[in-house]
Amino acid sequence: MSIDVARTEIEIGRPKVKAKTSLLLKKIWRNQLILSGLIIVIGFIAMALILPSFVPYSPFANDYTMALKPPSLSHLFGTDNLGRDVFSRVVWGARESLASGIVIVTLAFLIGVPLGLISGFYGGWLDEIFMRIVDTWLAFPGLVLTMAIAFIMGPSFINASFAVAVIMAPQFIRITRGQVLSIRDREFVLAARSHGVPTWRILLRHILPNASTSLTVASNLNMGHAIMVVASLSYLGLGTPPPYPSWGEMLQSGTNFLTMSPWISFAPGLAIFLLVLGFTLLGEGIRDEFDPQSKIKV
């Protein structure tokens, strides 16, 4: 009998899931910011996952006879001072940039969201301690502190990602705390507490889902910011070390040849701009479409 009831509930739930999915797709389709951002981001994801297997040249192989060749049919973005194909290096560099953005935002999310939930829900002296630490954290110039951490730990992909995540975590703490403060005294939360629902369940089942829109917007916007900061660290020699292609390192290597071979820096610079633009459009579109407060006219 219980199996039949379960099947009935599943069959009833399927139309609801389909309806919600259809509504979500309609919202995405009619919102030009979300659609444009998705197209750009998905394009770069496809480039990072698929194109490296089909690029005509190795991004690591030097060929001094082909150094500083301008863009052509054989080298779409030209070659650098070591004769490496710029197009192949830009394609491979997309993996490093996307991976760094995902790792950084994930680490910052895992650090910031739990602390923000605890700080906002319990309040009192615990909230005061957390907020004073966050204020002190944010008092330092972000890029300078990131450079210092990356310099101390040494240049590598993991160290650079960790350094940026540490600086980005306070933003998630503040956003999560603000959402918790606006939700914790609402009727459904008070009802759950009066029925003896455990605190962890209230945080995960009632408060966190209601804060998901703001956190999603913050995650998308911070993805673009993380990619720019990692590119800055690579430009300064504190990111992924050569010879692995990194957009920031490619920008730096092309600065000495800007007057005679501008394509060396132009291609990775354009890639950084487009990818950051994609995540920014996606975040702004999600906020406009799914955050009711953004639609309030002042």
LOKOL-820506 format. One record per residue (C-alpha): x, y, z. Coordinates in Angstrom, 1 decimal. Layout:
% residues N
<px:X | py:Y | pz:Z>
...
//
This chain:
% residues 298
<px:0.0 | py:0.0 | pz:0.0>
<px:2.8 | py:2.4 | pz:0.9>
<px:4.5 | py:1.7 | pz:-2.5>
<px:1.2 | py:2.6 | pz:-4.3>
<px:1.0 | py:5.9 | pz:-2.3>
<px:4.6 | py:6.7 | pz:-3.1>
<px:4.0 | py:6.1 | pz:-6.8>
<px:0.9 | py:8.3 | pz:-6.7>
<px:2.9 | py:11.1 | pz:-5.0>
<px:5.6 | py:10.8 | pz:-7.7>
<px:3.1 | py:10.9 | pz:-10.5>
<px:1.4 | py:14.0 | pz:-9.0>
<px:4.7 | py:15.7 | pz:-8.5>
<px:5.9 | py:15.2 | pz:-12.1>
<px:3.5 | py:17.8 | pz:-13.6>
<px:4.5 | py:20.3 | pz:-10.9>
<px:8.2 | py:19.8 | pz:-11.7>
<px:7.5 | py:20.1 | pz:-15.5>
<px:5.4 | py:23.3 | pz:-14.9>
<px:8.2 | py:24.9 | pz:-12.8>
<px:10.8 | py:23.9 | pz:-15.4>
<px:8.7 | py:25.4 | pz:-18.2>
<px:8.2 | py:28.6 | pz:-16.2>
<px:11.9 | py:28.8 | pz:-15.5>
<px:12.8 | py:28.4 | pz:-19.2>
<px:10.3 | py:31.1 | pz:-20.2>
<px:11.8 | py:33.5 | pz:-17.7>
<px:15.3 | py:32.8 | pz:-19.0>
<px:14.2 | py:33.1 | pz:-22.6>
<px:12.5 | py:36.5 | pz:-22.1>
<px:15.3 | py:38.0 | pz:-20.0>
<px:18.0 | py:39.2 | pz:-22.5>
<px:20.6 | py:39.6 | pz:-19.8>
<px:20.4 | py:36.0 | pz:-18.6>
<px:20.2 | py:34.7 | pz:-22.2>
<px:23.2 | py:36.8 | pz:-23.3>
<px:25.2 | py:35.8 | pz:-20.3>
<px:24.4 | py:32.1 | pz:-20.7>
<px:25.4 | py:32.1 | pz:-24.3>
<px:28.8 | py:33.7 | pz:-23.5>
<px:29.5 | py:31.5 | pz:-20.5>
<px:28.4 | py:28.2 | pz:-22.2>
<px:30.5 | py:29.2 | pz:-25.2>
<px:33.6 | py:29.5 | pz:-23.0>
<px:32.8 | py:26.3 | pz:-21.2>
<px:32.5 | py:24.4 | pz:-24.5>
<px:35.7 | py:26.0 | pz:-25.6>
<px:37.5 | py:24.9 | pz:-22.4>
<px:36.2 | py:21.3 | pz:-22.5>
<px:36.1 | py:20.5 | pz:-26.2>
<px:38.4 | py:22.7 | pz:-28.3>
<px:41.7 | py:21.7 | pz:-26.5>
<px:41.5 | py:18.3 | pz:-28.2>
<px:41.1 | py:19.9 | pz:-31.6>
<px:43.6 | py:22.8 | pz:-31.6>
<px:46.1 | py:22.5 | pz:-34.5>
<px:49.2 | py:23.3 | pz:-32.4>
<px:50.5 | py:22.5 | pz:-29.0>
<px:50.3 | py:25.4 | pz:-26.6>
<px:53.6 | py:24.4 | pz:-25.0>
<px:55.8 | py:23.8 | pz:-28.1>
<px:58.3 | py:26.5 | pz:-29.0>
<px:59.0 | py:27.2 | pz:-32.7>
<px:61.4 | py:30.1 | pz:-33.0>
<px:61.1 | py:30.1 | pz:-36.8>
<px:57.4 | py:31.1 | pz:-36.4>
<px:58.0 | py:33.8 | pz:-33.7>
<px:55.8 | py:36.9 | pz:-33.9>
<px:53.8 | py:35.9 | pz:-36.9>
<px:50.6 | py:38.0 | pz:-37.5>
<px:47.2 | py:36.4 | pz:-37.5>
<px:46.6 | py:34.3 | pz:-40.6>
<px:44.6 | py:31.2 | pz:-41.7>
<px:47.2 | py:28.9 | pz:-40.2>
<px:47.5 | py:30.9 | pz:-36.9>
<px:44.2 | py:32.6 | pz:-36.3>
<px:45.5 | py:34.8 | pz:-33.4>
<px:49.1 | py:34.9 | pz:-34.6>
<px:52.1 | py:33.6 | pz:-32.6>
<px:54.0 | py:34.9 | pz:-29.6>
<px:57.7 | py:35.7 | pz:-29.2>
<px:58.5 | py:32.0 | pz:-28.7>
<px:56.6 | py:30.9 | pz:-31.8>
<px:53.7 | py:29.4 | pz:-29.9>
<px:50.2 | py:29.6 | pz:-31.4>
<px:48.2 | py:32.2 | pz:-29.5>
<px:44.8 | py:30.7 | pz:-30.4>
<px:45.8 | py:27.4 | pz:-28.9>
<px:47.1 | py:29.0 | pz:-25.7>
<px:43.9 | py:31.1 | pz:-25.4>
<px:41.8 | py:28.0 | pz:-25.7>
<px:43.9 | py:26.1 | pz:-23.1>
<px:43.9 | py:29.2 | pz:-20.9>
<px:40.1 | py:29.1 | pz:-20.7>
<px:40.4 | py:25.9 | pz:-18.6>
<px:42.6 | py:27.6 | pz:-16.0>
<px:40.4 | py:30.7 | pz:-15.8>
<px:37.1 | py:28.8 | pz:-15.5>
<px:38.6 | py:26.3 | pz:-13.0>
<px:40.0 | py:29.1 | pz:-10.9>
<px:36.7 | py:31.0 | pz:-10.8>
<px:34.8 | py:27.8 | pz:-9.8>
<px:37.3 | py:26.9 | pz:-7.1>
<px:37.5 | py:30.4 | pz:-5.7>
<px:33.7 | py:31.0 | pz:-5.5>
<px:33.2 | py:27.5 | pz:-4.1>
<px:35.8 | py:28.0 | pz:-1.3>
<px:34.5 | py:31.5 | pz:-0.5>
<px:30.9 | py:30.1 | pz:-0.5>
<px:31.8 | py:27.2 | pz:1.8>
<px:33.7 | py:29.6 | pz:4.2>
<px:31.3 | py:32.5 | pz:4.1>
<px:27.8 | py:31.0 | pz:4.0>
<px:28.0 | py:28.9 | pz:7.2>
<px:29.6 | py:31.7 | pz:9.2>
<px:26.9 | py:34.2 | pz:7.9>
<px:24.1 | py:31.8 | pz:8.8>
<px:25.4 | py:31.3 | pz:12.3>
<px:26.2 | py:35.0 | pz:12.8>
<px:22.8 | py:36.2 | pz:11.6>
<px:20.7 | py:33.5 | pz:13.3>
<px:22.2 | py:33.7 | pz:16.8>
<px:23.1 | py:37.4 | pz:16.8>
<px:24.4 | py:38.8 | pz:20.2>
<px:28.0 | py:38.7 | pz:21.1>
<px:28.8 | py:36.0 | pz:18.5>
<px:27.5 | py:38.3 | pz:15.7>
<px:29.5 | py:41.2 | pz:17.1>
<px:32.7 | py:39.1 | pz:17.1>
<px:32.1 | py:37.8 | pz:13.6>
<px:31.3 | py:41.3 | pz:12.2>
<px:34.3 | py:43.0 | pz:13.8>
<px:36.6 | py:40.3 | pz:12.2>
<px:34.9 | py:40.8 | pz:8.9>
<px:35.3 | py:44.6 | pz:9.1>
<px:39.0 | py:44.2 | pz:9.9>
<px:39.2 | py:41.7 | pz:7.0>
<px:37.7 | py:44.2 | pz:4.6>
<px:39.8 | py:47.1 | pz:5.9>
<px:42.8 | py:45.8 | pz:4.0>
<px:43.0 | py:46.5 | pz:0.2>
<px:41.8 | py:43.3 | pz:-1.4>
<px:44.3 | py:43.0 | pz:-4.2>
<px:47.3 | py:44.0 | pz:-2.0>
<px:46.3 | py:41.4 | pz:0.6>
<px:45.7 | py:38.8 | pz:-2.1>
<px:49.2 | py:39.5 | pz:-3.6>
<px:50.8 | py:39.2 | pz:-0.1>
<px:49.1 | py:35.8 | pz:0.6>
<px:50.0 | py:34.5 | pz:-2.9>
<px:53.6 | py:35.7 | pz:-2.5>
<px:54.0 | py:34.0 | pz:0.9>
<px:52.5 | py:30.7 | pz:-0.3>
<px:54.3 | py:30.8 | pz:-3.7>
<px:53.1 | py:31.0 | pz:-7.3>
<px:50.7 | py:28.1 | pz:-8.2>
<px:47.1 | py:27.6 | pz:-9.3>
<px:46.0 | py:26.3 | pz:-5.9>
<px:47.8 | py:29.0 | pz:-3.9>
<px:46.4 | py:31.8 | pz:-6.0>
<px:42.9 | py:30.4 | pz:-5.8>
<px:43.1 | py:30.0 | pz:-2.1>
<px:44.4 | py:33.6 | pz:-1.6>
<px:41.5 | py:35.1 | pz:-3.7>
<px:38.9 | py:32.9 | pz:-1.9>
<px:40.2 | py:34.1 | pz:1.5>
<px:39.6 | py:37.7 | pz:0.5>
<px:36.2 | py:37.0 | pz:-1.1>
<px:34.7 | py:35.0 | pz:1.8>
<px:33.7 | py:38.1 | pz:3.8>
<px:31.4 | py:39.2 | pz:1.1>
<px:29.4 | py:36.0 | pz:1.4>
<px:29.4 | py:36.3 | pz:5.2>
<px:27.8 | py:39.7 | pz:4.9>
<px:25.3 | py:38.8 | pz:2.2>
<px:24.2 | py:35.6 | pz:4.1>
<px:24.0 | py:37.5 | pz:7.4>
<px:21.8 | py:40.2 | pz:5.9>
<px:19.5 | py:37.7 | pz:4.4>
<px:19.2 | py:35.7 | pz:7.6>
<px:18.4 | py:38.9 | pz:9.6>
<px:15.5 | py:39.6 | pz:7.2>
<px:14.2 | py:36.1 | pz:7.3>
<px:14.7 | py:34.7 | pz:10.8>
<px:11.7 | py:36.5 | pz:12.4>
<px:9.2 | py:35.6 | pz:9.7>
<px:6.2 | py:33.5 | pz:10.5>
<px:7.3 | py:30.2 | pz:9.0>
<px:10.7 | py:30.3 | pz:10.8>
<px:9.0 | py:31.2 | pz:14.1>
<px:6.5 | py:28.3 | pz:13.5>
<px:9.3 | py:25.9 | pz:12.9>
<px:11.1 | py:27.0 | pz:16.1>
<px:7.9 | py:26.7 | pz:18.1>
<px:7.5 | py:23.1 | pz:16.9>
<px:11.0 | py:22.2 | pz:18.1>
<px:12.6 | py:21.8 | pz:14.7>
<px:16.4 | py:21.6 | pz:15.1>
<px:18.4 | py:24.8 | pz:14.3>
<px:20.4 | py:23.2 | pz:11.6>
<px:17.3 | py:22.1 | pz:9.8>
<px:15.7 | py:25.6 | pz:10.1>
<px:18.9 | py:27.0 | pz:8.6>
<px:19.2 | py:24.5 | pz:5.7>
<px:15.5 | py:24.0 | pz:4.9>
<px:13.9 | py:27.3 | pz:5.7>
<px:16.4 | py:30.1 | pz:5.7>
<px:19.1 | py:29.1 | pz:3.2>
<px:16.6 | py:28.4 | pz:0.3>
<px:15.1 | py:31.9 | pz:0.8>
<px:18.5 | py:33.5 | pz:0.6>
<px:19.5 | py:31.5 | pz:-2.6>
<px:18.7 | py:34.3 | pz:-5.1>
<px:21.0 | py:36.8 | pz:-3.5>
<px:23.7 | py:34.1 | pz:-3.1>
<px:23.4 | py:33.0 | pz:-6.7>
<px:23.7 | py:36.6 | pz:-7.9>
<px:26.8 | py:37.1 | pz:-5.7>
<px:28.3 | py:33.9 | pz:-6.9>
<px:28.0 | py:34.9 | pz:-10.6>
<px:29.3 | py:38.4 | pz:-10.1>
<px:32.2 | py:37.1 | pz:-8.0>
<px:33.0 | py:34.5 | pz:-10.6>
<px:33.9 | py:37.4 | pz:-13.0>
<px:35.8 | py:39.2 | pz:-10.2>
<px:37.7 | py:36.1 | pz:-9.3>
<px:38.8 | py:35.5 | pz:-12.9>
<px:40.0 | py:39.1 | pz:-13.2>
<px:42.0 | py:38.9 | pz:-9.9>
<px:43.6 | py:35.6 | pz:-10.9>
<px:44.5 | py:37.1 | pz:-14.2>
<px:46.1 | py:40.0 | pz:-12.3>
<px:48.1 | py:37.6 | pz:-10.1>
<px:49.3 | py:35.7 | pz:-13.2>
<px:50.2 | py:39.0 | pz:-14.8>
<px:52.4 | py:39.7 | pz:-11.8>
<px:53.9 | py:36.2 | pz:-11.8>
<px:52.0 | py:35.0 | pz:-8.7>
<px:49.5 | py:32.7 | pz:-10.5>
<px:49.9 | py:29.5 | pz:-12.5>
<px:53.6 | py:29.3 | pz:-13.5>
<px:54.7 | py:28.9 | pz:-17.1>
<px:54.7 | py:27.1 | pz:-19.4>
<px:51.0 | py:26.3 | pz:-18.7>
<px:49.0 | py:28.9 | pz:-20.6>
<px:47.3 | py:31.5 | pz:-18.4>
<px:45.5 | py:34.6 | pz:-19.8>
<px:47.2 | py:36.9 | pz:-17.3>
<px:50.7 | py:35.5 | pz:-18.0>
<px:49.9 | py:35.9 | pz:-21.8>
<px:49.0 | py:39.5 | pz:-21.3>
<px:52.3 | py:40.1 | pz:-19.4>
<px:54.4 | py:38.3 | pz:-22.0>
<px:52.9 | py:40.5 | pz:-24.8>
<px:53.5 | py:43.9 | pz:-23.1>
<px:57.0 | py:44.1 | pz:-24.5>
<px:55.7 | py:43.6 | pz:-28.1>
<px:52.6 | py:45.8 | pz:-28.0>
<px:53.8 | py:48.2 | pz:-30.7>
<px:54.9 | py:45.5 | pz:-33.2>
<px:52.8 | py:42.4 | pz:-32.2>
<px:49.7 | py:43.6 | pz:-30.3>
<px:47.8 | py:40.4 | pz:-31.0>
<px:49.8 | py:38.6 | pz:-28.3>
<px:48.0 | py:40.6 | pz:-25.6>
<px:44.8 | py:41.5 | pz:-27.5>
<px:43.5 | py:37.9 | pz:-27.7>
<px:43.8 | py:36.9 | pz:-24.0>
<px:42.6 | py:40.4 | pz:-23.0>
<px:39.5 | py:40.0 | pz:-25.1>
<px:38.9 | py:36.6 | pz:-23.7>
<px:39.0 | py:37.9 | pz:-20.1>
<px:36.7 | py:40.8 | pz:-21.0>
<px:34.1 | py:38.5 | pz:-22.6>
<px:34.1 | py:35.9 | pz:-19.9>
<px:33.8 | py:38.5 | pz:-17.1>
<px:31.0 | py:40.2 | pz:-19.1>
<px:29.2 | py:36.9 | pz:-19.5>
<px:29.1 | py:36.2 | pz:-15.7>
<px:28.2 | py:39.8 | pz:-15.0>
<px:25.2 | py:39.8 | pz:-17.4>
<px:24.1 | py:36.4 | pz:-15.9>
<px:24.3 | py:37.7 | pz:-12.4>
<px:22.5 | py:41.0 | pz:-13.2>
<px:19.8 | py:39.1 | pz:-15.1>
<px:19.1 | py:36.6 | pz:-12.3>
<px:18.8 | py:39.5 | pz:-9.9>
<px:16.4 | py:41.4 | pz:-12.1>
<px:14.2 | py:38.3 | pz:-12.8>
<px:14.1 | py:36.5 | pz:-9.5>
<px:14.8 | py:39.1 | pz:-6.8>
<px:11.5 | py:40.9 | pz:-6.0>
<px:13.4 | py:43.7 | pz:-4.2>
<px:15.2 | py:44.6 | pz:-7.4>
<px:11.8 | py:45.4 | pz:-9.0>
<px:10.8 | py:47.9 | pz:-6.4>
<px:10.8 | py:51.4 | pz:-7.9>
<px:12.4 | py:54.1 | pz:-5.7>
//
